[in-house]
Amino acid sequence: MTPLETKEGRLRALMRSLGSVVVAFSGGVDSALVLKIAGDELGSKAFGVTGRSASLAEAEEDAAIALAGVIGTEHAIVQTRELEDANYRSNPANRCYFCKKELYGRLRDIARERGAAWIVDGFNLDDAGDWRPGRKAAGEFGVRSPLAEACFTKSDVRALAKRLDLEVWDKPALACLSSRFPYGTPITLELLRQVDRAEQAVHAAGVRVCRVRHHGDVARIEVPLDELDVLVRPEVRAAIVAGVTAAGYNFVALDLGGYVSGNLNRGLAGEGGV
């Protein structure tokens, strides 16, 4: 038995032990694997829920709905209202805590309505290395993290997702649109939509992975280093500049340092990580 098979067996046994679950399903590979395993092991006692949030890129909700349909597990969309929370809108360093508190509160209500024993998420071992204030909310609501409990790393998640034919096995990591704003920059619905439109323009130009960081009237674009040369091709550059300025930015900048997950978390090392 391979190490991955051992971990898969552990994950399936853990899921069965939970009895019934509500899965916080974003549509990314981590939560997709959790939803798939939950459906396999618990059948109708597994229920996926995706939060409809202003900070979720427009295309992601439709993608999550489609993926849940392929997986075959019951799924619903629930409206979250984190933007109504002044703590969230002010965009402090622990902004994610307020977002997750709102989401998990909604999921707790759903779990109670359905008689589900647990809320579960897609947190894996590698996620522990970044600044994750949302983990505090997870602890407060008793959220379980089956992937981490079964000792799955991100590479394990992708490998098993591929073997189980989940189409998102190689989907780039996502983060909510609010992560594009430096801490302390107030978040509004209009700015979230502006960032979303700008990123859509970059994707439309043929770039699969990108972040558009918001700095007032400047859009700072991050892409993986091996795609930097693509962006400076005249036709691609022109399309991106046109699309990003049409989204509402006056200046379009390319970050020569490349895409870095959690780039705006630099300087928070002393905060504790979770």
C-alpha positions in Angstrom: 0.0 0.0 0.0 1.4 3.4 -1.0 1.6 6.3 1.5 -1.3 8.0 -0.4 -3.4 4.9 -0.2 -2.8 4.8 3.5 -3.9 8.4 3.9 -6.9 7.8 1.7 -8.0 4.9 3.9 -7.5 7.1 7.0 -9.5 9.9 5.5 -12.4 7.6 4.5 -12.5 6.0 7.9 -12.5 9.4 9.6 -15.3 10.6 7.4 -17.4 7.5 8.3 -16.8 8.2 11.9 -18.3 11.7 11.6 -21.6 10.2 10.7 -23.1 13.2 9.0 -21.6 16.4 7.7 -22.1 19.8 6.2 -19.1 20.6 3.9 -17.9 24.1 3.5 -17.5 23.8 -0.3 -15.7 26.6 -2.2 -15.3 24.7 -5.4 -11.5 24.5 -5.0 -9.6 21.2 -5.0 -9.4 20.8 -1.2 -13.1 21.2 -0.5 -14.0 19.2 -3.6 -12.0 16.3 -2.4 -13.7 16.5 1.0 -17.1 16.7 -0.6 -16.3 13.7 -2.8 -15.1 11.5 0.1 -18.1 12.7 2.2 -20.5 11.7 -0.6 -18.8 8.3 -1.1 -18.8 7.4 2.6 -21.9 9.1 4.0 -24.2 9.3 1.0 -27.3 11.4 1.8 -25.8 12.4 5.1 -23.2 14.6 3.3 -24.3 18.1 2.2 -22.2 20.7 0.5 -22.8 24.4 1.0 -21.2 27.3 -0.9 -21.3 30.8 0.5 -22.6 33.4 -2.0 -20.3 36.3 -1.1 -19.5 39.6 -2.7 -15.8 38.6 -2.3 -16.3 35.5 -4.4 -15.3 35.9 -8.0 -18.4 35.9 -10.2 -17.4 32.8 -12.2 -16.6 30.7 -9.1 -20.2 30.3 -7.9 -21.3 28.8 -11.2 -18.2 26.6 -11.3 -19.0 25.3 -7.7 -22.5 24.5 -8.6 -21.4 22.6 -11.7 -18.7 20.7 -9.8 -21.1 19.7 -7.0 -23.4 18.3 -9.7 -20.6 16.2 -11.1 -19.7 14.9 -7.7 -23.3 14.0 -7.1 -23.7 15.2 -3.5 -26.6 17.4 -2.5 -25.5 21.0 -2.6 -26.9 24.5 -1.8 -25.9 28.1 -2.0 -26.2 30.3 1.1 -26.0 34.1 1.1 -23.4 35.5 3.4 -23.3 39.1 4.6 -19.8 39.8 5.8 -19.9 43.2 4.1 -22.5 44.3 6.6 -20.0 43.9 9.3 -17.9 47.0 9.9 -15.1 44.9 11.3 -14.8 43.1 8.0 -15.2 46.3 5.8 -12.4 48.0 7.6 -10.0 45.2 6.4 -7.9 44.6 9.5 -5.2 42.0 9.5 -7.6 39.5 10.9 -10.3 40.2 8.3 -10.7 36.5 7.5 -11.8 35.8 11.0 -14.9 38.0 10.5 -15.6 36.4 7.1 -15.3 32.8 8.4 -17.4 33.7 11.5 -20.2 34.7 9.2 -19.9 31.7 7.0 -19.6 29.2 9.8 -22.6 30.8 11.6 -24.7 30.1 8.4 -23.4 26.6 8.2 -24.1 25.9 11.9 -27.7 26.9 11.2 -27.9 24.5 8.3 -26.3 21.7 10.2 -28.8 22.1 13.0 -31.7 22.1 10.5 -30.5 19.0 8.8 -29.4 17.2 12.0 -25.8 17.0 10.8 -23.2 16.2 13.4 -20.3 18.3 12.0 -19.2 21.1 9.8 -16.1 20.2 7.8 -13.7 22.2 5.7 -10.9 21.7 3.2 -8.0 22.9 5.4 -4.8 20.8 4.9 -1.4 20.6 6.6 0.2 23.0 4.2 -2.4 25.7 5.0 -1.0 25.9 8.5 2.1 27.7 7.1 0.3 30.9 6.2 -1.5 33.6 8.2 -5.0 32.1 8.7 -7.1 34.1 11.2 -10.1 32.2 10.0 -8.9 29.2 11.9 -9.9 31.0 15.1 -13.5 31.1 13.8 -13.3 27.4 12.9 -12.3 26.5 16.4 -15.1 28.6 17.9 -17.7 26.7 15.7 -16.1 23.3 16.2 -15.3 22.9 12.5 -13.4 19.7 11.6 -10.7 19.5 9.0 -10.6 15.9 7.8 -7.7 16.5 5.3 -5.4 17.9 8.0 -6.5 15.2 10.5 -5.6 12.5 7.9 -2.2 14.2 7.4 -2.9 15.4 3.8 -0.5 17.9 2.2 -1.5 19.9 -0.8 0.3 17.5 -3.1 -1.5 14.6 -1.5 -4.8 16.4 -2.1 -4.0 17.0 -5.8 -2.8 13.4 -6.3 -5.9 11.8 -4.8 -8.2 14.2 -6.6 -6.6 13.3 -9.9 -6.9 9.6 -9.2 -10.6 10.1 -8.4 -11.1 12.0 -11.6 -12.0 15.3 -10.0 -11.6 17.9 -12.8 -10.3 20.5 -10.4 -7.3 18.4 -9.3 -4.9 21.0 -10.8 -7.0 24.1 -10.3 -4.9 27.0 -9.1 -5.3 28.0 -5.5 -8.0 30.7 -5.0 -8.5 33.3 -2.4 -11.4 35.7 -1.9 -11.2 39.0 -3.7 -10.8 40.9 -0.4 -7.3 39.4 -0.3 -6.3 41.8 -3.1 -6.5 44.8 -0.8 -3.7 45.9 1.5 -4.8 45.7 5.1 -6.4 48.9 6.2 -7.9 49.7 2.8 -11.6 49.7 3.3 -13.5 47.1 1.3 -16.6 48.0 -0.6 -18.9 46.1 -3.0 -17.8 48.4 -5.8 -14.1 47.8 -5.3 -14.6 44.0 -5.1 -16.4 44.2 -8.5 -13.6 46.4 -9.9 -10.9 43.8 -8.9 -13.0 41.0 -10.3 -13.5 42.7 -13.6 -9.7 43.4 -13.8 -8.8 39.8 -13.1 -11.3 38.6 -15.7 -9.6 40.8 -18.2 -6.2 39.2 -17.4 -7.6 35.7 -17.6 -9.3 36.6 -20.9 -5.9 37.5 -22.3 -4.8 33.9 -21.8 -3.2 34.0 -18.3 -4.5 31.2 -16.1 -3.1 32.3 -12.7 -3.0 35.9 -11.6 -3.8 38.3 -8.8 -4.7 41.9 -9.3 -3.6 43.8 -6.2 -5.5 47.0 -5.6 -3.5 50.1 -4.8 -5.9 53.0 -5.3 -5.9 53.9 -9.0 -3.0 51.4 -9.6 -3.6 47.7 -10.4 -0.5 45.6 -9.6 -0.7 42.4 -11.5 1.1 39.3 -10.2 1.5 36.2 -12.4 3.8 33.2 -12.0 7.4 34.0 -13.0 7.2 31.6 -16.0 4.3 33.6 -17.4 5.9 37.0 -17.2 7.1 36.8 -20.8 3.6 36.2 -21.9 2.3 39.5 -20.5 4.8 41.6 -22.3 3.9 40.3 -25.7 2.4 43.3 -27.5 -1.0 41.9 -28.2 -1.4 40.4 -24.7 -0.2 43.5 -23.0 -2.5 45.7 -25.0 -5.5 43.5 -24.2 -4.7 43.5 -20.5 -4.1 47.2 -20.3 -7.4 47.9 -22.1 -9.4 45.5 -19.9 -7.9 46.6 -16.6 -8.3 50.3 -17.3 -11.9 49.6 -18.4 -12.4 48.0 -15.0 -11.6 51.4 -13.4 -7.8 51.6 -12.9 -5.7 54.5 -14.2 -2.4 52.6 -14.1 -1.5 49.0 -14.8 1.7 47.7 -13.3 3.3 44.3 -13.6 5.0 42.9 -10.4 8.4 41.6 -11.5 8.6 39.5 -8.3 5.9 37.3 -9.7 2.8 35.8 -8.1 3.2 35.0 -4.4 0.3 33.4 -2.5 -0.5 35.7 0.5 1.7 38.4 -0.8 0.0 41.1 1.2 0.6 39.1 4.4 4.3 40.1 4.4 5.1 41.7 7.7 2.6 39.6 9.6 5.0 36.8 10.5 4.8 37.9 14.1 1.1 37.6 14.2 1.2 33.9 14.8 -0.1 32.4 11.5 -3.5 31.3 12.6 
